[in-house]
Structure formats: C-alpha cells, structure tokens
Amino acid sequence: MDKPFFIFNKLGIPTYAVFDSDANSKEKRSRTNRLLQQIAGVEKPVEYPFGCFSYYAAFEVNLEGYIEKICGDGWEQTFKEVADDMELDILDVCKTPQAVNRVVTKLRDVGADFPMFREIVEKVDQLTAW
C-alpha cells in the first residue's frame, strides 16, 4: 500500500489511505505504519495510529476489530453468512470489497452505526474538493 500511496501523492493525485495498525500483531508493522504516516505528511509518526486524519485513516487493530467493537457478538455471524454466500473463507471477507460492503450493509440494516466510516467519507470529500 505504501508504494501506490507514495506514487499517487508525488503525481499530485489526491489519495486517502485506509489501513489496519495491527496494534495487537506479533509481527511488528509499526515500521509500515510510520512510513504511511510520513507519506501523508505527519511530522511525528506513531507506531500504531488510530483514527481519521487528513490523508489517512487507521483502524487500531483491524477492520474486523472495529466492526466487532461496534456490533458485539453479532458481527461474526454476519461475516460467516456473507462468507458462505460468496463462497469465501471467513478470513477473506475483509480482503474482498464487495464482501465488506455486504457485511456493513447487513449490519446497518439491523441498526449498527459506523462513525469512523462516515469520517473517512468526509475526509475523502474534503481531499477531493479541489
């Protein structure tokens, strides 16, 4: 992700990166996290960013963790239903944009609200309002 983010920025193409900080990962991703923040113009990048910023958004752990935090136990059943329906492994749901869209739509239909998604859309709108 860092390479296209860097190239698009250098070419003057408005780009907004969304990534997992993987704060709970045994593999140290903090180097990549800092690199992505540097590309976004952050002067003092942190190891595990979390939140929406001008040129990037980072989930504290990962997208699944964010959805679980919002929805509680119901998230896993929805992921499984979508995975089964699309003939995906449950671990591949978040790697498939159409599957993520279906998960979020199903969860919103039963009342879930995802404020970080709204913030991301607002930041992208601001970025592309040139």
N, C-alpha and C positions, 0 to 999 in steps of 0.2 A: 504494500500500500504506500510506503514511503516514496518509492520511485515515481509513480504517476502523480502523486501529490506534489512532489518537488518539481517535476517537469511542467505540469499544468500551471503552477504558480509562476515559474520562470517565464512561461509563454504569455503570462498575463490573463490566463483563463481562470475566472472565478471558480474556486474549488473549496468544498467543505468536506473535511474528513470525519468519519464516524468510526470509532474503534473501541475495542474492549481493552481496558487497562490490565486485565488479568492480575489484579492485586493478590489473588489467592493462589496463583500458579507457582508450581515448584520450579518451572523454567523461568528464569529472570528475563522478563520482557521489558524491564524498565528502560533499557537502552533504546529500544524501538520507540517506546512512549516518549522519551526525551527528544529523540530525533524528529518525530512527528510534530511535537510542540515547537521545536526550533524552526521547522519549515513553516509553521503557522505564525512565526514571528514572536514567540514567547521568549522573553529575555532570561527568565529563570525557570526553566522547565522542572517539573517534579517527577518523581519516579512513577507514581500511579495517579494520574489526574482523574478527576471525576466531575462531570457537569457539562454544560453547554457554554461555549466560548465563541468569540468572533469568527474563527476559521476552523474550528473543530469541536466535536463532542466526544466525550469518553465515558463509557459505562464503567463503573467502579470495578466490577469483576467482569461480567459479560452481559450480553443481551438477555440470555435466559434468566440470569440472576435478577436483572431489573424487572422482568415480567413476573417472576416468582414473588419478588418483594411487593409488587402491586396487587397481585391476584391471590396470593396464598397458595394453598394446596391445589386449587383448580387448574393451575397452569399446565401441570404435567399431563392431565387427561386430554386437554385441548391439543397439546403438542403431539400426543400419541394418535389422536383421531386424525389430525392433519397428515402425520407421517404415514399412517396406514392408508388413508385415502389417496395419497400421492405416491404410494409405494416407495417411501424413503425410509432410511434408518432414522430413528428419532434424533440421533446426533447430527444429521444433515439438515434438519429443519431450518436452523438459523443460518445455514450456508446457502439457502435457496430463497431468493427474494419473494417469489410467488408464495412459498410456504409460510414465510414470516407474515406476509400480507394476510393470508387466510387465518393464521393464529390470532393476529391483532384484531382483525375484523370480528372473528367469533367472540373474542373476549370483550370487545367493545359492545357487541350486541347484548351481552349479559351484564353490562354496566361498568366494566373496567374503564379507567381513565389513565392515560399515559402522558403526564405533563411534560416529560423530557422530549417526547416525540413532537409535541406542539412547539416547544422551544427550538428544536432543531429546524423545523419548518420555518419559524420566524427568522432564525439566523440565516438560513439559506435565502429567504426572500430579501433580507437586508443586503446580503452579499451580491445578489444578482440585480439589485435595483440600481443599475448604473446605466 
